[in-house]
Amino acid sequence: MKNIIVPVDFSEQSENALKVAAGLAKENKAELLVLHMLELSPAIMSDSGYVSQEQVVHLIKIGEKRFADFLDKPYLKDIKIVPVIKHYKVFSEVNEVAEKHNADLVVMGSHGTDGLQEIFIGSNTERVVRNSDVPVLVIKGGIDKFNPKNFVFACDFSEENIPALKKAIEMAELLKAKLQLIYVNTPGDEFLSTEDTYAKVSKFLDVAQLGLAVEIYNDYTVEKGVLNYCDKVSADLVGIPTHGRKGLSHFFMGSIGEDIANHSNIPVMTFKI
């Protein structure tokens, strides 16, 4: 892990992510690319959407000043930091920065949920997840030291998830975490018998050429199954595959993937299929 990107908006959630990224950078002697995308107010834009060069330069100077203040933290000492300011808030640019700098990971803070309000859905974090080709680590709240020991990875064990699982295996090795695979069996049309479940998992592992144990967990929904299993094994991190722009995941039909990211009390890592 040599290059880590942290998109920031100078919020408390951004700092939560920055602290975790700083710890990972120190552990791996990695470089931190701290990215800020300017928020262009409609008030400064013409009817055509044009923003003058002078206004952009002014905003960049303000951003640079806020950057300097935001990055003046003791926990960033002795870490190589590269501030990056983008002119517009285009979330695909995070992936472009990741490709340019050969980044291994994006770390972002998220509000998660606040009562009944689903903040992750449609949020900056969710947009970055959909556009990122590299794994995205979503941090929920403040973490004194990010040192996951139990890493749960959930998928439906269809063959398209093999690349995501292999990335999760690599990440678990980097983090020195134990990776636990889980298949959630639910009632209704998606229900599989014990024999059929083991046959599906066995075929998946055979094609992937992996010899790993898989926990079959029964619950009323996939979301409940993943979150309940994480509680059961005291997981520190949960991983899910994503389809990017096509939706958070084909496996997590509808909004199940977003629900897991919203309601998880532990960090979530997404892997692009």
N, C-alpha and C positions, 0 to 999 in steps of 0.2 A: 504494500500500500504506500505509494509514493506521492500521490497528489489527491487532495481532498478539497471539494468545493463546498462552501457554506454560503448560500444566498441569505442576505440579511436585509431587514427593513428597520433596524435599530430598536426593535421591540424587545420585551422581556423574553418572548419565545425565541427570537433570534439569538439572544445571548445564551439561552439554555443550550441551543444547538452548537453555538461557538465553543462553549466549555467542553462539550463532549468531543467535538472535532479536534480541539486542542489536545485533549488527552490521547486521542488516537494518533495525532501527528507526533507527539512526543514519543509514544510507544514504538512507532514505526519509522521515526526520523523522516516524516513526510512533510511536504509543503502544503500550506493552507492558502487556497485561493478564495478570498472573501469577496463575494459578488453582491453589488447593489444595483437594482434596476430603477431608474428614475421614474417617479410617478408624475405624469404630465397632467396637470389640472386642465379641464376644459376651458377655464377662464383665460388661460394664456394661449389658447389655440385659436387660429382663425377658423372661419366657416369651412374652409377646405381641409382643415386638420393640420395645416402647416404651422410649424414652430420655428421662429427665427433663430439664426445661429447665435445671436447675442443672448437670447433667453436660455438656450441650451448650455452655453458656456457659463452663464450665471448659476444655473442649477447644478452643473458639475462642480463648480467651486464650493457651493453650499454642501454638496454631497461629500467632497473631499474633506471639508472641515469636520463634518459629522463623523466621517470615517476615522479621522485621526483621534477624535475623542472616544469613539466607540471601541477602538482597538487598543486604547491605552489601559490595558488590563494586566495585572501581575501574572495571571496564568498563561499569558501569551509570550512571556519572556523566553528567549532562546528558541523560538519557533520562526521559521522563515515564512513570512506572510506577504502575499501579493494581493493588494486591493485592486478590484476590477469594477469599474463603473460603466454600465450600459446606458445608452441614451433613452431607451424606451422600455416599457414593461412588457416584454415579449418573452413568454416562458420557454419557448423553444430555444432561446438564446442560452439558457443554462446548459442544454445538451451540446450546443455549439462550442461553448467554453470548455466543457468536459472533453469533447473530441480534440480540440486544439491543444489542450494541455495533457492529454492522455490520462484523464482523471480516473481514479478507481472507485470513488464513492462520492455521493452528494449527501450532506447532512442538513436537515431542515427542522426547525421547530414548528410545532402545531398546537393550536388551542385544544384540539380534541373536541369534547362536547361541553357545553355549558347548559346544564339542565336539559331541556328538550330541543335546544337549538343545535343543529348539526353544522358546526363551523368548518369542519374539514371538507365537506361537500362543496365544490365550487370555490374552494379557497386556493391561495397561492400554492400551498403544499401539494394539493391534489393535482393542480395543473403541471407542476414540475414533475410529479410522479408519472403523469401521462406522457410527458415529452422526453423523459430521460432514458437513454439506452444503458446507463450504468446504474448499479444499485442505489436506491435512495433510502437513507436511514431517517425515519420520522421520530423525533424526540418529543415525548409528552411530559411537560413540566420539567422542573429542575432535577438534575442528577448530580450528586456529589462526585461520583467516580463511575464511569461507564466501563464495567468489566463483566460482560455477560458470561455466565457459566453454562446455562441451559438455553439452547437456541431451538425453538420449535418451528418446523417448516411444514406448512399445510398445503396440499393440492389435491386434485381429483385423480392423479396418477394416469392421466392421458399422456400419450407420448410427447405432445407439444410442450409439456412441462419439464422435460429432461434438461434442456439448457439452463433453465432457471434453477433447477435443483443442483446442477453441477456448480453454478456460481455460488449458491448457498453453501455448498460443501467447502469451496475455496475460502469463502468469507469466514466460516466457522473455524477453519484452520488458522487463518490470520488472527482471529479474535481469541484463539485458544479456548473455544467453547465447545461443549458437547452438543452435537446436532441430533435432534429427535424428530423423526418423520411421523406425520399423523394423517390418517384418512378418516373423515367423519362420515359415518353412515346414518342417514336420516330416513324417517318413515315417508310413505307416499310413493310417488312415481320413481324417485331416485333410489329407493331402497334396494340393497343387494343382499342376497343370502351370504352366510359366512363363507361358503364354498366359492361363490362367485367373487366375493370381495378379495379373498386370498389369490384367486386366479388372476384377477385384474392387476393386483399389486405385484404378483410374481412376474407377470409378463412385462410390466413396466420396468422392473429392476433388471430383468434379463436383457431387454433391449438396451437399457442404459449401461449395462455391464457393471452394475453396482451390487455389492453384497451388504445391504443395510437392513436393519430391523425397522419395521413399520408398525405403529400402534393403530389398531382399529378401534375407533371410539364412537359409541352410539349416542346420539342426542337428537333433540327435536328439530334443530336447524344447524346448518353448517357454522354460522356465526357463534351460536351458543356452544357448539362442540369445541371449536377452536379456543374460545376464551375460557371455557370451563376446564379444558385439558391443560391450558397454560397455568391456570390457578392450581390444578391438581399437582403438577410437577414443579411448581414454583419457577416457571420460566422467566428469564430476564429479557428475552427478545423473541419476537414472532416474525417469521418470514412468509410472504405470499407472492405468487407469480402475478405478473401484470401483462396486459396486452397493449399498454400505452394508449394511443389515441382511439383505439377501438373500444375502450372501456377499461375499467380498472383490472378486470380479469374475466376471461371467458369461463373459467371454472367457477368463479364467484358470480353466478348469474344475477343480473339485476344490480342491486346495490350492496350485496353481501360483503364484497371486499371493502367498500367504503365504510360499511357498518363496523367491520372489524377494526379498521384504522381509527374510526371515531371512538369506539367504546373500549378499546384496549387500554389497560392501565400501564402497560409496558411499551417500550419502543417497538416500532414496526419497521421491517426492512422489506422493500419491494424489489423484485427481480424481473426485468423485461424478458418476455418470451420472444 
